[in-house]
Amino acid sequence: MTATLKVFRQRPPAMRSITFTLLLLSGLLTLTSCQDETPIERANREGILLIGNGDEPKGIDPHLVSGVIEGNIIRAIFEGLCVDHPEKNAECLPGVAESWESNEDFTQWTFNLRTNALWSDGVPITAEDFIFSYHRILSPNLGAKYAEMLYYLSNAKEYNQDHKGYIFFKADPKSPLDWQLIKDCNFTGNDKIDISSFKDTAKNDFSSLSSEQKQLYVNHKGLNRISLKQLKTIQDGSIKFDWPTSVTAAEREVIIARLMQHAEAGSPDLWDLAHVGVTAKTPLTLVINLRGPIPFLPEITKHYTWFPVPKHTILKFGTIDTPNTGWTRVGNIVSNGAFVLNSWRFNHHIEALKNPNYWDSSTVKLNGIRYLPVKNAYTEARMFYDSQLHKTYTLPPEMIIHSRKVRPEALRQEPYVGVYFLRLNTTRKPLENQKVRLALSAAIDRRLIIDNLLQGGQTPAHGLVPQTEEYTTPKVIHFDATEAQKLMAEAGFPNGEGFTTDLKILTTPKETSIRMAEALQAMWKQHLGINVRIEQREWGTFLTAQQELDYDIAVGGWIGDFLDPTTFLDMWSKGNGNNNTGWSSTEFEEKLNLAEQNADPSERLEILKEAEAIILNERPILPLYWYTTSYLLHPSVKGWNPLLLDNHPFKFVELESN
């Protein structure tokens, strides 16, 4: 409010005193009025959305994270080729791409980028930015845990997994050998060869191993992963490598020589030789070639792994494959979304403000978003009731019941395409035993957990993939205490006798996760006679423990990245950064590959159902329930509609004035 200066005729001293007192009182009343303003009222006035976000994010680099917490922030400050519709689940709106089209069999897509798409520093966005971004996330040295999201690109998987044999002799059009003749060579290794007794020695002092151990080691690792020195020992015949009989001696020499040439050159990046399926037809025309027919590719590009990152900024702080260089810090970061990072106080808040250089800034109604990492769901609910939040990240069961009574207009319970499960470390005893895993699963009363613990309208999972109108999930999982006891006895632990007492359930400090672990602990004790302990870890170390297979059992969940069964199945393939169970199945992966090449929608879904049946039979994970999402939303928030993936586009959200 602008102050206006007025000149008055001089009053007597007494009158001036009275006037001063009245003015002072008026000022105090105004100040009190401002102080009485709640955080929500102030935020509405300023246009700042206040959101509970569950926990401190591990980062906001789109290529180095894999969580919902991180994704909520990234989707505000970055944008992909396509964006989510604010109301319709399967519809894509133009993002950086203003239009797109595919060939007849959906194996090639062309995206036409808009001319007014800019980075937040004003630099134009081009097709080269997307090529650089896809190159970066797939770079083997970057270690992106979610790189598999781009495996739809031709040759992307082989490049990311550093499959030198495939790149040199299949992807490279100048290959001196016919790939079909040598594809059965042991390039990728043989995990069935046990080297555990001398693994550490092999890493530190390979020369000290016996001839037999050396042979086992190189055949376990495979040609792609052994060193130059080890390649030389195969070349000179001092180590026997298991070659297919169909591969001639001359072909073997060519293979070894090419691998040695690459190693002697310092193992340079193979991106150019790999010919990964992304090219720039013009500076604003991006062409994507896929390894199979993908009619829903535009929907996939809405995921943050497909978002562009600023080449000019990343190379300023490091190389393309150097992680955690600091380019995402406040003051350094350049992004292209509707909002830009403004401040980040650890364990306090992350704030993003409206991006003036965003191509569609006129649509954006919010002036900013403030994310609050509230770990305790009860604390978060209290903050909402105290008018400190527009939206909670979640809502604990007791608060759902309470909210139905006192704030029904704020309570949201909506379908959510996700599954809550337990990961099992199948590399550890006794969890390597399939019957133990099946027994643990059969001893869980999922309906009891939902009705008495969660109370959020969840559905007991009878399979892994949440059932939809298009996809019928195999009905495999059920509660059967008698069957569980039988399986445990067959595994060698009748009534739990002889079963380890060191088995632990890994969880986060979140109240609902702890209570879930306690419920499982009680059920396994009651039905199987076994004792398990509960171990809590903060979010970051919780994820790290699973990635390093430093756990027994871990609570977990997965939200669909897009509306297709593969978003719940692909992650369990060998080498996937989100698998973290130590389990793999050749038959399972063959089914996934078969589905990938099938353009018939109904046949494809049947093949995927067969793949799901395989993992359910092996049970490296124990699905517990399919999600609903329960949260509190302030009535002043407009444009926040129910979405199955819960990926709300912030550019369409607005706040109603007080």
C-alpha positions as CSV (number, residue, x, y, z in Angstrom):
1,M,0.0,0.0,0.0
2,T,1.4,3.4,-1.0
3,A,1.6,6.0,1.7
4,T,0.2,9.6,1.0
5,L,1.7,12.6,2.7
6,K,-0.8,15.3,3.8
7,V,-0.1,18.7,5.4
8,F,-2.4,19.9,8.1
9,R,-2.8,23.1,10.0
10,Q,-0.9,23.0,13.2
11,R,-3.0,21.8,16.2
12,P,-2.6,22.6,19.9
13,P,-0.2,20.3,21.9
14,A,-3.1,18.4,23.6
15,M,-4.8,17.7,20.3
16,R,-1.5,16.6,18.7
17,S,-1.1,14.1,21.6
18,I,-4.6,12.7,21.1
19,T,-4.0,12.4,17.4
20,F,-0.7,10.7,17.9
21,T,-2.3,8.2,20.3
22,L,-5.1,7.4,17.8
23,L,-2.6,6.9,15.0
24,L,-0.5,4.6,17.1
25,L,-3.5,2.5,18.1
26,S,-4.5,2.3,14.4
27,G,-1.1,1.1,13.5
28,L,-1.1,-1.5,16.2
29,L,-4.5,-2.8,15.1
30,T,-3.2,-3.0,11.5
31,L,-0.1,-4.9,12.6
32,T,-2.2,-7.3,14.7
33,S,-4.3,-7.9,11.7
34,C,-1.3,-8.9,9.6
35,Q,0.1,-11.1,12.4
36,D,-3.3,-12.9,12.6
37,E,-2.9,-13.9,8.9
38,T,-2.3,-17.7,8.7
39,P,0.5,-19.1,6.5
40,I,-2.2,-20.4,4.1
41,E,-3.9,-16.9,3.9
42,R,-0.5,-15.3,3.2
43,A,0.4,-18.0,0.7
44,N,-2.9,-17.5,-1.1
45,R,-2.3,-13.7,-1.2
46,E,1.2,-14.2,-2.6
47,G,0.3,-17.1,-4.9
48,I,2.7,-19.6,-3.3
49,L,1.5,-23.3,-3.1
50,L,2.6,-25.0,0.2
51,I,3.1,-28.7,-0.3
52,G,4.1,-31.5,2.1
53,N,6.6,-33.7,0.2
54,G,7.3,-36.5,2.6
55,D,11.1,-36.3,3.0
56,E,14.3,-34.5,2.0
57,P,14.9,-35.3,-1.7
58,K,18.1,-37.2,-2.6
59,G,18.6,-34.6,-5.4
60,I,16.8,-32.9,-8.3
61,D,19.0,-34.1,-11.2
62,P,16.5,-35.8,-13.5
63,H,19.1,-38.4,-14.4
64,L,20.2,-39.4,-10.9
65,V,17.0,-39.9,-8.9
66,S,14.2,-42.4,-9.0
67,G,11.7,-41.4,-6.4
68,V,8.2,-39.8,-6.3
69,I,9.5,-37.1,-3.8
70,E,12.2,-36.0,-6.2
71,G,9.8,-36.2,-9.2
72,N,7.3,-33.9,-7.6
73,I,10.0,-31.1,-7.7
74,I,11.5,-32.0,-11.0
75,R,8.2,-31.9,-12.8
76,A,7.8,-28.3,-11.7
77,I,11.2,-27.0,-12.8
78,F,11.8,-29.1,-15.9
79,E,9.6,-30.1,-18.9
80,G,9.8,-32.8,-21.5
81,L,8.5,-33.2,-25.0
82,C,5.0,-33.8,-23.7
83,V,3.2,-32.8,-20.5
84,D,0.4,-34.3,-18.4
85,H,-3.2,-33.2,-19.0
86,P,-4.6,-31.7,-15.8
87,E,-7.8,-33.9,-15.9
88,K,-7.3,-36.8,-18.4
89,N,-5.1,-39.7,-17.5
90,A,-3.9,-41.0,-20.9
91,E,-3.8,-37.7,-22.8
92,C,-0.6,-35.9,-23.7
93,L,-0.4,-32.1,-24.1
94,P,2.4,-30.4,-26.0
95,G,5.5,-29.5,-24.0
96,V,8.8,-28.6,-25.6
97,A,7.4,-30.4,-28.6
98,E,4.5,-28.5,-30.3
99,S,3.6,-31.6,-32.4
100,W,4.7,-35.2,-33.1
101,E,3.9,-38.1,-35.5
102,S,5.0,-41.7,-35.9
103,N,5.5,-44.2,-38.8
104,E,2.9,-46.9,-39.4
105,D,4.4,-49.5,-37.0
106,F,5.2,-47.0,-34.2
107,T,9.0,-47.7,-34.4
108,Q,10.0,-44.2,-35.3
109,W,8.7,-40.9,-33.9
110,T,9.4,-37.4,-35.0
111,F,9.0,-34.5,-32.5
112,N,8.8,-30.9,-33.7
113,L,10.2,-28.6,-31.1
114,R,8.7,-25.1,-30.6
115,T,10.7,-22.1,-31.5
116,N,10.0,-20.2,-28.3
117,A,11.2,-23.0,-25.9
118,L,14.0,-21.5,-23.8
119,W,16.2,-22.5,-20.9
120,S,15.7,-20.4,-17.8
121,D,18.8,-18.4,-18.7
122,G,17.3,-17.5,-22.0
123,V,19.3,-20.0,-24.2
124,P,17.1,-21.6,-26.9
125,I,16.3,-25.4,-26.5
126,T,17.2,-27.5,-29.5
127,A,17.1,-31.1,-30.5
128,E,20.8,-31.4,-29.6
129,D,19.8,-30.8,-26.0
130,F,17.7,-33.9,-26.0
131,I,20.4,-35.9,-27.7
132,F,22.9,-34.8,-25.1
133,S,20.4,-35.6,-22.3
134,Y,19.7,-39.1,-23.6
135,H,23.4,-39.7,-24.1
136,R,24.0,-38.5,-20.5
137,I,21.4,-40.6,-18.7
138,L,22.5,-43.7,-20.7
139,S,26.2,-43.2,-20.1
140,P,27.6,-46.2,-18.3
141,N,29.8,-44.1,-16.1
142,L,27.0,-41.8,-14.8
143,G,25.4,-44.7,-13.0
144,A,21.8,-43.5,-13.6
145,K,19.5,-45.8,-11.6
146,Y,16.6,-45.1,-13.9
147,A,18.4,-45.4,-17.3
148,E,16.2,-48.3,-18.1
149,M,13.3,-45.9,-18.9
150,L,15.1,-45.1,-22.1
151,Y,15.7,-48.7,-23.2
152,Y,12.9,-48.2,-25.7
153,L,15.5,-46.4,-27.9
154,S,17.3,-48.7,-30.3
155,N,20.7,-49.8,-29.0
156,A,20.2,-47.9,-25.7
157,K,20.3,-50.9,-23.4
158,E,23.5,-52.2,-25.0
159,Y,25.2,-48.8,-24.7
160,N,24.1,-48.3,-21.1
161,Q,25.2,-51.8,-20.1
162,D,28.5,-51.3,-21.9
163,H,27.9,-54.3,-24.2
164,K,31.1,-53.8,-26.2
165,G,30.6,-57.0,-28.2
166,Y,27.2,-55.8,-29.5
167,I,28.4,-52.3,-30.2
168,F,31.5,-53.3,-32.1
169,F,30.0,-56.2,-34.1
170,K,26.2,-55.4,-34.3
171,A,25.5,-51.7,-33.9
172,D,28.6,-50.5,-35.8
173,P,27.8,-50.8,-39.6
174,K,31.5,-51.2,-40.3
175,S,31.7,-54.4,-38.2
176,P,34.2,-56.9,-39.7
177,L,32.1,-59.8,-38.4
178,D,28.6,-61.1,-38.9
179,W,26.9,-60.6,-35.5
180,Q,24.6,-63.6,-36.1
181,L,27.7,-65.9,-36.2
182,I,29.2,-64.6,-33.0
183,K,26.3,-63.5,-30.9
184,D,26.5,-66.6,-28.7
185,C,30.0,-65.6,-27.5
186,N,30.2,-65.0,-23.7
187,F,30.3,-61.2,-23.8
188,T,28.1,-60.5,-20.8
189,G,29.3,-63.1,-18.4
190,N,27.9,-66.1,-16.6
191,D,26.5,-65.5,-13.1
192,K,26.1,-69.2,-12.5
193,I,29.8,-69.6,-12.2
194,D,30.6,-69.1,-8.5
195,I,33.7,-67.0,-7.7
196,S,32.6,-65.9,-4.2
197,S,35.6,-67.7,-2.6
198,F,38.2,-65.7,-4.5
199,K,36.3,-62.6,-5.7
200,D,38.1,-60.1,-3.6
201,T,41.5,-61.6,-4.4
202,A,40.7,-61.4,-8.1
203,K,40.0,-57.7,-7.8
204,N,43.2,-56.9,-5.9
205,D,45.7,-59.5,-7.2
206,F,44.5,-61.4,-10.2
207,S,47.9,-62.8,-10.9
208,S,48.0,-64.7,-7.6
209,L,45.0,-66.8,-8.6
210,S,45.4,-70.4,-9.8
211,S,44.9,-71.2,-13.5
212,E,41.6,-72.8,-12.7
213,Q,40.4,-69.7,-10.7
214,K,41.5,-67.4,-13.5
215,Q,39.5,-69.4,-16.0
216,L,36.5,-69.3,-13.8
217,Y,36.8,-65.6,-13.2
218,V,37.1,-64.5,-16.9
219,N,34.2,-66.7,-17.9
220,H,32.1,-65.4,-15.0
221,K,32.8,-61.8,-16.0
222,G,32.5,-62.2,-19.8
223,L,34.5,-60.5,-22.5
224,N,32.8,-57.1,-22.0
225,R,34.0,-56.7,-18.4
226,I,37.5,-58.1,-18.2
227,S,40.6,-56.0,-18.2
228,L,43.2,-55.5,-20.9
229,K,45.6,-57.7,-19.0
230,Q,43.0,-60.5,-18.8
231,L,42.2,-60.2,-22.5
232,K,45.9,-60.6,-23.3
233,T,46.0,-63.9,-21.3
234,I,43.1,-65.2,-23.4
235,Q,44.9,-64.1,-26.6
236,D,48.1,-65.8,-25.7
237,G,46.3,-69.0,-24.6
238,S,47.5,-68.9,-21.0
239,I,43.8,-68.7,-19.9
240,K,41.2,-71.0,-21.5
241,F,38.1,-69.1,-22.4
242,D,34.9,-71.0,-23.2
243,W,34.1,-70.1,-26.8
244,P,31.1,-71.5,-28.7
245,T,32.2,-74.2,-31.1
246,S,30.6,-72.3,-34.0
247,V,33.0,-69.4,-33.7
248,T,36.2,-69.9,-35.7
249,A,39.7,-69.2,-34.5
250,A,40.0,-66.3,-36.9
251,E,36.8,-64.8,-35.6
252,R,38.1,-65.2,-32.0
253,E,41.2,-63.3,-32.9
254,V,39.2,-60.4,-34.4
255,I,37.0,-60.2,-31.3
256,I,39.9,-60.2,-28.8
257,A,41.9,-57.7,-31.0
258,R,39.0,-55.3,-31.2
259,L,38.3,-55.4,-27.4
260,M,42.0,-54.9,-26.7
261,Q,42.2,-52.0,-29.1
262,H,39.4,-50.3,-27.2
263,A,41.1,-51.0,-23.8
264,E,44.5,-49.8,-25.0
265,A,42.9,-46.5,-26.1
266,G,41.7,-45.9,-22.6
267,S,38.1,-47.3,-23.1
268,P,36.7,-44.2,-24.8
269,D,32.9,-43.5,-24.9
270,L,31.1,-45.7,-27.4
271,W,28.1,-43.4,-28.0
272,D,28.9,-42.7,-31.6
273,L,29.6,-46.4,-32.4
274,A,26.4,-47.5,-30.6
275,H,24.1,-45.6,-32.9
276,V,21.5,-45.1,-30.1
277,G,18.1,-44.3,-31.7
278,V,18.0,-40.5,-31.4
279,T,19.0,-38.0,-34.0
280,A,18.4,-34.4,-35.0
281,K,16.9,-34.0,-38.5
282,T,17.1,-30.2,-38.0
283,P,17.9,-28.1,-35.0
284,L,14.2,-28.2,-34.0
285,T,13.3,-31.7,-35.3
286,L,14.1,-34.7,-33.1
287,V,13.8,-38.2,-34.6
288,I,13.5,-41.2,-32.2
289,N,14.0,-44.8,-33.4
290,L,12.8,-47.5,-31.1
291,R,13.8,-51.2,-30.6
292,G,10.2,-52.2,-31.1
293,P,6.7,-50.8,-31.7
294,I,5.7,-48.3,-28.9
295,P,2.4,-46.7,-29.7
296,F,2.4,-44.9,-26.3
297,L,5.8,-43.2,-26.6
298,P,4.4,-39.7,-26.1
299,E,3.1,-40.8,-22.7
300,I,6.5,-42.2,-21.7
301,T,8.2,-38.9,-22.6
302,K,6.2,-37.2,-19.8
303,H,8.4,-39.0,-17.3
304,Y,11.3,-36.9,-15.9
305,T,14.0,-39.4,-17.1
306,W,13.1,-38.2,-20.7
307,F,13.4,-34.5,-19.7
308,P,16.2,-32.4,-21.3
309,V,19.0,-31.1,-19.1
310,P,21.1,-28.1,-20.1
311,K,24.3,-29.2,-22.0
312,H,25.9,-25.7,-21.6
313,T,25.5,-25.8,-17.8
314,I,26.4,-29.4,-17.2
315,L,29.6,-29.1,-19.2
316,K,30.5,-25.9,-17.3
317,F,30.6,-28.0,-14.0
318,G,32.1,-31.3,-15.3
319,T,31.9,-33.9,-18.1
320,I,28.8,-35.5,-19.5
321,D,29.1,-38.5,-17.2
322,T,30.3,-36.9,-14.0
323,P,27.6,-37.2,-11.3
324,N,26.9,-34.8,-8.5
325,T,28.9,-31.8,-9.8
326,G,26.8,-29.2,-8.2
327,W,25.1,-28.0,-11.3
328,T,21.7,-28.4,-9.6
329,R,22.5,-26.1,-6.7
330,V,20.8,-22.8,-6.1
331,G,22.5,-20.2,-8.2
332,N,23.9,-22.8,-10.6
333,I,20.9,-24.6,-11.9
334,V,19.4,-23.9,-15.3
335,S,16.0,-25.6,-16.1
336,N,13.2,-25.3,-18.6
337,G,10.0,-25.8,-16.6
338,A,7.2,-23.5,-15.5
339,F,9.2,-22.8,-12.3
340,V,12.8,-22.2,-11.4
341,L,14.6,-23.2,-8.2
342,N,14.9,-20.2,-5.9
343,S,16.0,-21.6,-2.5
344,W,16.8,-24.9,-0.8
345,R,17.3,-25.2,3.0
346,F,18.1,-28.7,4.0
347,N,15.3,-30.5,5.9
348,H,13.4,-27.2,5.8
349,H,12.1,-26.4,2.4
350,I,12.7,-26.2,-1.4
351,E,11.1,-23.2,-3.1
352,A,10.6,-22.7,-6.8
353,L,9.3,-19.5,-8.3
354,K,7.5,-18.8,-11.6
355,N,9.9,-19.0,-14.6
356,P,9.6,-15.7,-16.7
357,N,11.4,-17.4,-19.6
358,Y,8.9,-20.4,-19.8
359,W,7.3,-20.6,-23.2
360,D,3.8,-20.9,-21.7
361,S,4.2,-18.5,-18.8
362,S,0.8,-16.9,-19.4
363,T,-0.9,-20.1,-18.4
364,V,1.0,-20.4,-15.1
365,K,-1.1,-18.9,-12.3
366,L,1.0,-19.7,-9.3
367,N,3.9,-17.4,-8.4
368,G,5.7,-20.3,-6.7
369,I,5.7,-23.6,-4.9
370,R,7.2,-24.4,-1.5
371,Y,8.0,-28.1,-0.8
372,L,8.2,-29.0,2.9
373,P,10.0,-32.3,3.7
374,V,7.7,-33.4,6.6
375,K,8.7,-37.0,7.5
376,N,6.1,-37.7,10.1
377,A,2.6,-38.0,8.6
378,Y,0.9,-37.0,11.8
379,T,3.0,-33.9,12.1
380,E,2.1,-33.1,8.5
381,A,-1.6,-33.6,9.1
382,R,-1.4,-31.2,12.1
383,M,0.4,-28.7,9.9
384,F,-2.5,-28.8,7.5
385,Y,-5.1,-28.3,10.3
386,D,-3.0,-25.4,11.5
387,S,-3.2,-23.8,8.1
388,Q,0.5,-24.3,7.3
389,L,0.0,-26.5,4.2
390,H,-2.2,-26.5,1.1
391,K,-1.7,-30.3,0.6
392,T,-0.3,-33.2,2.5
393,Y,2.0,-35.8,1.0
394,T,0.0,-38.6,2.6
395,L,-2.5,-39.2,5.5
396,P,-2.2,-41.8,8.2
397,P,-5.1,-44.1,8.9
398,E,-6.3,-42.4,12.2
399,M,-6.3,-39.1,10.5
400,I,-8.4,-40.4,7.6
401,I,-11.1,-41.3,10.1
402,H,-10.7,-38.0,11.9
403,S,-10.8,-36.0,8.7
404,R,-14.0,-37.6,7.5
405,K,-15.6,-36.2,10.6
406,V,-14.1,-32.7,10.9
407,R,-12.8,-31.8,7.4
408,P,-14.7,-33.9,4.8
409,E,-14.3,-31.2,2.2
410,A,-10.5,-31.4,2.5
411,L,-10.2,-35.3,2.4
412,R,-9.1,-36.8,-0.9
413,Q,-9.1,-40.6,-1.5
414,E,-8.5,-41.5,-5.1
415,P,-7.4,-44.5,-7.2
416,Y,-3.6,-44.6,-7.7
417,V,-1.7,-46.9,-10.1
418,G,0.8,-48.3,-7.6
419,V,1.7,-51.4,-5.6
420,Y,3.2,-51.7,-2.1
421,F,5.5,-54.7,-1.7
422,L,8.4,-56.3,0.1
423,R,11.7,-56.7,-1.7
424,L,13.6,-59.9,-0.7
425,N,17.4,-60.1,-1.1
426,T,17.5,-63.5,-2.8
427,T,21.3,-63.6,-2.6
428,R,21.1,-64.2,1.2
429,K,20.1,-67.3,3.0
430,P,17.4,-68.4,3.7
431,L,15.7,-66.0,1.2
432,E,17.5,-67.7,-1.7
433,N,15.0,-70.6,-1.1
434,Q,11.9,-70.1,-3.2
435,K,9.7,-72.0,-0.7
436,V,10.8,-69.7,2.1
437,R,9.7,-66.7,0.0
438,L,6.4,-68.3,-0.9
439,A,5.8,-69.2,2.8
440,L,6.5,-65.6,3.9
441,S,4.0,-64.4,1.3
442,A,1.2,-66.9,2.2
443,A,1.5,-66.0,5.9
444,I,0.5,-62.4,5.3
445,D,-3.2,-61.5,5.8
446,R,-3.4,-58.6,3.5
447,R,-7.1,-57.8,4.1
448,L,-6.4,-57.6,7.8
449,I,-3.6,-55.1,7.3
450,I,-5.8,-53.0,5.0
451,D,-8.9,-53.0,7.3
452,N,-7.2,-52.5,10.6
453,L,-3.9,-50.7,9.8
454,L,-4.2,-48.7,6.6
455,Q,-8.0,-48.0,6.4
456,G,-7.5,-46.1,3.2
457,G,-9.6,-48.2,0.8
458,Q,-6.6,-50.1,-0.6
459,T,-7.1,-53.4,-2.5
460,P,-5.2,-56.6,-1.5
461,A,-2.8,-57.5,-4.3
462,H,-3.4,-60.9,-5.8
463,G,-0.6,-60.1,-8.3
464,L,2.0,-57.5,-9.0
465,V,0.5,-55.2,-11.7
466,P,-2.5,-53.2,-10.6
467,Q,-5.6,-54.5,-12.5
468,T,-7.1,-52.2,-15.1
469,E,-9.9,-52.5,-17.7
470,E,-7.4,-53.6,-20.3
471,Y,-5.2,-55.8,-18.2
472,T,-6.3,-58.8,-16.0
473,T,-3.7,-59.5,-13.3
474,P,-3.0,-63.2,-12.6
475,K,-4.7,-64.2,-9.3
476,V,-1.8,-66.0,-7.6
477,I,-1.3,-64.4,-4.2
478,H,-3.6,-65.2,-1.2
479,F,-3.4,-65.7,2.5
480,D,-3.2,-69.3,3.6
481,A,-1.5,-70.0,7.0
482,T,-1.7,-73.8,6.5
483,E,0.0,-73.6,3.1
484,A,2.6,-71.2,4.6
485,Q,3.5,-73.7,7.3
486,K,3.7,-76.5,4.8
487,L,6.0,-74.6,2.6
488,M,8.3,-73.6,5.5
489,A,8.5,-77.2,6.6
490,E,9.4,-78.3,3.0
491,A,12.1,-75.6,3.0
492,G,13.6,-77.3,6.1
493,F,12.2,-75.1,8.9
494,P,9.1,-76.9,10.4
495,N,7.4,-74.6,12.9
496,G,10.3,-72.2,12.3
497,E,12.8,-74.5,13.8
498,G,16.4,-73.8,12.7
499,F,15.3,-70.6,11.0
500,T,17.7,-67.6,11.4
501,T,17.1,-65.1,14.2
502,D,19.0,-62.4,12.3
503,L,16.5,-61.7,9.6
504,K,15.6,-58.0,9.5
505,I,12.9,-55.9,7.8
506,L,14.4,-52.6,6.6
507,T,12.1,-49.6,6.8
508,T,12.1,-45.8,6.9
509,P,11.2,-43.9,10.0
510,K,7.8,-43.2,8.7
511,E,5.1,-44.2,11.1
512,T,3.0,-46.2,8.6
513,S,6.1,-48.1,7.4
514,I,7.1,-49.0,10.9
515,R,3.6,-50.2,11.7
516,M,3.5,-52.2,8.6
517,A,6.8,-53.9,9.5
518,E,5.4,-54.6,13.0
519,A,2.3,-56.2,11.5
520,L,4.4,-58.5,9.3
521,Q,6.6,-59.3,12.2
522,A,3.6,-60.4,14.3
523,M,2.1,-62.4,11.4
524,W,5.3,-64.3,10.7
525,K,5.7,-65.1,14.4
526,Q,2.1,-66.3,14.7
527,H,1.8,-68.4,11.5
528,L,5.4,-69.5,10.9
529,G,7.0,-69.4,14.3
530,I,9.9,-67.2,13.2
531,N,11.3,-64.0,14.6
532,V,12.3,-61.1,12.5
533,R,13.7,-57.7,13.6
534,I,13.0,-54.2,12.4
535,E,15.7,-51.9,11.2
536,Q,15.0,-48.2,10.5
537,R,17.1,-46.1,8.1
538,E,16.7,-42.6,6.8
539,W,15.5,-42.3,3.2
540,G,18.9,-41.9,1.6
541,T,20.6,-44.8,3.4
542,F,17.4,-46.8,3.0
543,L,17.7,-46.6,-0.8
544,T,21.5,-47.2,-0.8
545,A,21.2,-50.3,1.3
546,Q,18.9,-51.9,-1.3
547,Q,21.1,-50.8,-4.2
548,E,24.1,-52.5,-2.5
549,L,22.0,-55.6,-1.5
550,D,22.9,-54.7,2.1
551,Y,19.5,-55.9,3.5
552,D,17.3,-58.9,4.0
553,I,13.7,-57.7,3.5
554,A,12.7,-54.1,2.7
555,V,9.4,-52.4,2.5
556,G,8.9,-50.7,-0.9
557,G,6.4,-49.4,-3.3
558,W,6.2,-48.5,-7.0
559,I,4.0,-46.0,-8.7
560,G,3.5,-46.5,-12.4
561,D,5.5,-44.2,-14.6
562,F,2.8,-44.5,-17.3
563,L,-0.3,-46.5,-17.8
564,D,1.1,-49.9,-19.1
565,P,2.0,-53.2,-17.3
566,T,5.7,-52.8,-18.4
567,T,6.1,-50.0,-15.9
568,F,5.7,-52.7,-13.2
569,L,7.5,-55.5,-14.9
570,D,10.6,-54.1,-16.7
571,M,12.1,-53.1,-13.4
572,W,12.7,-56.7,-12.3
573,S,14.8,-57.6,-15.4
574,K,18.5,-58.4,-14.8
575,G,20.7,-55.4,-14.3
576,N,17.8,-52.9,-13.8
577,G,18.7,-50.2,-11.4
578,N,15.4,-50.7,-9.5
579,N,15.5,-54.5,-9.2
580,N,17.8,-54.6,-6.1
581,T,16.7,-58.2,-5.2
582,G,19.6,-60.2,-6.8
583,W,16.9,-62.2,-8.7
584,S,16.8,-62.7,-12.5
585,S,15.1,-65.0,-14.9
586,T,16.0,-65.7,-18.5
587,E,12.5,-66.9,-19.2
588,F,11.0,-63.7,-17.7
589,E,13.2,-61.5,-19.9
590,E,12.4,-63.5,-23.0
591,K,8.7,-62.8,-22.4
592,L,9.4,-59.1,-22.0
593,N,11.4,-59.1,-25.2
594,L,8.7,-61.0,-27.0
595,A,6.0,-58.5,-25.9
596,E,8.2,-55.6,-26.9
597,Q,8.3,-56.8,-30.5
598,N,4.5,-57.5,-30.7
599,A,2.4,-54.7,-32.2
600,D,-0.9,-56.4,-31.5
601,P,-2.3,-54.9,-28.3
602,S,-4.2,-57.9,-27.0
603,E,-1.5,-60.4,-27.8
604,R,1.1,-58.2,-26.2
605,L,-0.9,-58.0,-23.0
606,E,-1.3,-61.8,-22.9
607,I,2.5,-62.2,-23.2
608,L,3.0,-59.7,-20.4
609,K,0.6,-61.6,-18.2
610,E,2.8,-64.7,-18.8
611,A,5.8,-62.7,-17.7
612,E,4.1,-61.6,-14.5
613,A,3.1,-65.2,-13.7
614,I,6.8,-66.1,-13.8
615,I,7.9,-63.5,-11.3
616,L,4.9,-64.3,-9.1
617,N,5.9,-68.0,-9.1
618,E,9.5,-67.1,-8.1
619,R,8.3,-64.4,-5.6
620,P,11.5,-62.3,-5.2
621,I,9.0,-59.6,-4.2
622,L,5.9,-60.0,-2.1
623,P,3.1,-57.7,-3.3
624,L,0.9,-56.6,-0.4
625,Y,-1.7,-54.2,-1.7
626,W,-2.6,-51.8,-4.6
627,Y,-2.6,-48.2,-3.7
628,T,-5.2,-45.6,-3.3
629,T,-3.9,-42.1,-2.4
630,S,-5.2,-40.4,0.7
631,Y,-4.3,-36.8,1.4
632,L,-5.7,-33.5,2.5
633,L,-6.2,-30.6,0.0
634,H,-7.1,-27.1,1.0
635,P,-10.3,-25.8,-0.8
636,S,-8.5,-22.8,-2.0
637,V,-6.4,-25.0,-4.4
638,K,-8.0,-25.1,-7.9
639,G,-7.1,-27.2,-10.9
640,W,-5.9,-30.2,-8.8
641,N,-7.9,-33.1,-10.2
642,P,-7.8,-36.9,-9.5
643,L,-5.2,-38.6,-11.7
644,L,-4.2,-42.2,-11.7
645,L,-0.5,-41.5,-11.7
646,D,-0.8,-38.5,-9.3
647,N,1.4,-36.5,-11.7
648,H,-0.3,-33.1,-11.3
649,P,1.0,-30.5,-13.8
650,F,1.6,-27.4,-11.6
651,K,1.3,-25.0,-14.5
652,F,-2.5,-25.5,-14.4
653,V,-2.9,-25.2,-10.6
654,E,-4.0,-21.9,-9.0
655,L,-5.0,-20.5,-5.6
656,E,-8.3,-18.9,-4.8
657,S,-7.8,-15.6,-3.1
658,N,-8.8,-15.4,0.6
